[in-house]
Amino acid sequence: MTDNKPTDYAAIIRAANQTIPEPLEWLSGGRYVYSPEYGVGEVMALLGRLKSSTSC
Protein backbone atom coordinates (compact mmCIF):
# COMPACT_ATOMS: atom_id res chain seq x y z
CA MET A 1 0.00 0.00 0.00
CA THR A 2 1.51 3.31 -1.00
CA ASP A 3 -0.53 6.00 0.72
CA ASN A 4 1.06 9.30 1.71
CA LYS A 5 -1.60 10.06 4.33
CA PRO A 6 -0.55 9.74 7.98
CA THR A 7 -1.83 6.70 9.86
CA ASP A 8 -5.04 7.44 11.81
CA TYR A 9 -4.24 5.58 15.02
CA ALA A 10 -7.45 6.80 16.66
CA ALA A 11 -9.47 5.08 13.91
CA ILE A 12 -7.55 1.85 14.54
CA ILE A 13 -8.34 2.04 18.26
CA ARG A 14 -12.04 2.77 17.56
CA ALA A 15 -12.22 -0.25 15.22
CA ALA A 16 -10.54 -2.49 17.79
CA ASN A 17 -13.07 -1.48 20.45
CA GLN A 18 -16.16 -2.25 18.35
CA THR A 19 -18.12 -5.41 19.03
CA ILE A 20 -18.45 -7.50 15.89
CA PRO A 21 -20.47 -10.63 15.12
CA GLU A 22 -18.73 -13.91 14.35
CA PRO A 23 -16.67 -13.22 11.21
CA LEU A 24 -17.54 -14.88 7.94
CA GLU A 25 -15.39 -17.87 6.97
CA TRP A 26 -13.68 -15.96 4.15
CA LEU A 27 -12.45 -13.36 6.69
CA SER A 28 -10.59 -15.92 8.80
CA GLY A 29 -6.89 -15.40 9.40
CA GLY A 30 -4.71 -16.83 6.65
CA ARG A 31 -7.39 -16.55 3.95
CA TYR A 32 -6.68 -14.63 0.76
CA VAL A 33 -8.88 -11.71 -0.30
CA TYR A 34 -8.99 -9.45 -3.33
CA SER A 35 -9.42 -5.69 -3.46
CA PRO A 36 -9.81 -3.86 -6.78
CA GLU A 37 -7.73 -1.03 -5.30
CA TYR A 38 -4.94 -3.03 -3.61
CA GLY A 39 -5.01 -6.44 -5.32
CA VAL A 40 -4.61 -9.78 -3.55
CA GLY A 41 -3.80 -9.86 0.15
CA GLU A 42 -3.89 -12.18 3.12
CA VAL A 43 -6.12 -11.69 6.16
CA MET A 44 -3.79 -11.33 9.13
CA ALA A 45 -6.33 -10.54 11.86
CA LEU A 46 -9.66 -8.83 12.48
CA LEU A 47 -10.04 -5.84 14.76
CA GLY A 48 -12.85 -5.77 17.29
CA ARG A 49 -14.32 -7.89 20.01
CA LEU A 50 -16.45 -10.87 19.04
CA LYS A 51 -19.97 -10.97 20.41
CA SER A 52 -20.25 -13.75 22.94
CA SER A 53 -22.77 -16.45 22.10
CA THR A 54 -24.19 -16.41 25.62
CA SER A 55 -26.37 -13.72 27.13
CA CYS A 56 -25.83 -12.30 30.64
Secondary structure, 3 states (H helix, E strand, C coil): CCCCCCCCHHHHHHHHHCEECCCCHHHCCCCEEEECCCEEEECCCCCCEECCCCCC
